[in-house]
């Protein structure tokens, strides 16, 4: 399931811009969070959503903690493609259990990503 939320901003110049933030649920994209194939499926979905600098909220609700293989094939590829600063601006993780949060934290700390 994918949800899109529109957010309107007014700039100091008086111009208005609209940003659509997509909410993606991992459990609706892949069947598991431990294989490279599932990581690649998530990567493909994220790449399609991130085109044109569209922001994405990625929900881990009801998903198992991800393996390094899964993360390398999805998040790692995006880090290589966008660099950490841009990735951090475009992708937000939500609905994390303590274990999922710790796995992601450890993954980001161990990555050698481009800035």
Residue pairs with C-beta under 8 A, 6 or more apart in sequence:
1 25
1 28
2 22
2 23
2 24
2 25
2 28
2 49
3 22
3 23
4 20
4 21
4 22
4 23
5 20
5 21
5 23
6 18
6 19
6 20
6 21
7 18
7 19
7 20
7 21
8 16
8 17
8 18
9 16
9 17
9 18
9 19
10 16
11 17
19 54
19 55
20 54
20 55
21 54
21 55
21 56
21 57
22 49
22 54
22 55
22 56
22 57
23 56
23 57
23 58
23 59
23 94
24 45
24 46
24 49
24 56
24 57
24 58
24 59
25 59
25 61
26 33
26 42
26 58
26 59
26 60
26 61
26 63
27 61
27 62
27 63
29 41
29 42
29 45
30 38
30 39
30 41
30 42
31 38
32 38
32 64
32 70
33 63
33 64
33 65
33 66
33 67
33 70
34 64
34 66
34 67
34 69
34 70
35 67
35 69
35 70
36 69
36 70
36 72
36 73
37 73
38 70
38 73
39 66
39 69
39 70
39 71
39 72
39 73
39 74
40 73
40 74
42 70
42 73
42 74
43 73
43 74
43 77
43 78
46 56
46 58
46 74
46 78
46 91
47 78
47 81
49 56
50 56
50 78
50 82
50 90
50 91
53 90
54 90
55 89
55 90
55 91
55 92
56 90
56 91
56 92
57 91
57 92
57 93
57 94
58 91
58 92
58 93
58 94
59 94
59 95
60 93
60 94
60 95
60 96
60 97
60 100
61 94
61 95
63 100
65 97
65 99
65 100
65 103
66 100
66 103
66 104
66 107
68 107
71 103
71 104
71 107
75 107
76 111
76 113
78 87
78 91
79 87
79 111
79 113
79 114
80 113
80 114
82 90
83 113
83 114
83 115
84 111
84 113
84 114
84 115
85 115
87 113
93 101
93 104
96 104
